[in-house]
Amino acid sequence: MKLYISALQLENGELLLVVSPQFNANAIQDYALRWEIETLFSCLKGRGFNLENTRLTDPRRVKKLIAVLAISFCWCYLTGEWQHDQK
């Protein structure tokens, strides 16, 4: 099996390695996008949003709820960045 390794030195000096089964010139950028999505779903499942506690099963309602929660998450995220920049 062939594996392709992409590397990036982070600002703190650590090395970020991304391993993929096929060549991808954008592996680091793709990983960053995936990490953002994982962070979003982690927040939606916990950290105050508690999506799973709704017990919704109707796909249309779940879709609408995820849309509202994603907008709320983005607003919270941007507010946090703004507050950080104010310091």
C-alpha positions, 0 to 999 in steps of 0.5 A: 500500500502506498501512503503519501505524507504531507507536513506543515510546521506549525507556529509553535514549532510542532510538525503536523503530518497528514497521511493519505492513501492517494496523492493530494496536493491540498491534503493540509488544507483539506484536513483543516476543513475536515477539522473545522467540520469535526469541531462544529459537530463536536460543539453541536453534540455537546458544549451547550448545544446538546443536539442529541438531547432533542431526540428528533427523528424526522429528517426534515426537522433534524435538517432545520435544527442543524441549519439553525445550530450551525448559524448559531455556532458561527455567530458564537465563534465570530463573537469569540474571535471579536472578543479576543481581538478586543483584548 
